[in-house]
Amino acid sequence: MKNLREYLIMSILSLLMVNCSGNTNEKEIVSVAETESNEVTLAAAEQNQVPVKPYDIKSGYIKYKSKASGFDLITERWFDDYGALQYEENYMILGGEKSGSSTLIRDGSRYTWDFDSSEGQCFKNYTTPKNSYDELTQREIDRYGIKMLGEEEVMGKICQKLSTEKPAKTLQWIWKGLALKSVSEFGKQEISIDAIELKEGEVDASKFVMPDGIAFQDM
């Protein structure tokens, strides 16, 4: 359930940005975020510990944009070895400054840290779940209320369209393991996340090097 998990996290970040604008109740956002985070943790825990390559593309770059109450959240992701290696930045540009966080997935661990921070978190024995809905069990289909909705074109690519009811009502358009579009409902908010740039091809290996000067705490 990789796409569902990662894109719900991105949606929660968008909701938190809405809160900064004062247009959404803070308690409502925290409650939704905590609920989805718990579901996400359970979903991840169900994955086996066999290394998985989630994409059907060896290497490339994808950029996403989501918008909520006038705020833009940008996500840039570089990947190699069919997604076994990933580096991602999630950020906003506020007052001309870039604010956000980074995530690096490599060697069976997931590292996260905020920009301009000297501390981060390390999640060991992390398994990137296979992003193939053809391999879902009936239990997973029932648990998340998954429905396959045929094929639709997004960014000139023929995508598998599907919906989920849990952890949040979400529509996704998947191409070769990559979500090119996602629309989720969180309370009264609808968050749309759209791929705006996609490139296939070799990625500079420096993207996947451990950052200097950051102390990671094992989680």
Secondary structure by P-SEA (a helix, b strand, c coil): caaaaaaaaaaaaaaaaaaaaccccaaaaaaaaaaaaaaaaaaaaacccccccccccccbbbbbbbbcccbbbbbbbbbcccccbbbbbbbcccccccccbbbbbcccbbbbbccccccccccccccccccccccccaaaaaaacccccccccccccccccccccccccbbbbbccccccbbbbbcccbbbbbbbccccccccccccccccccbbbbcc
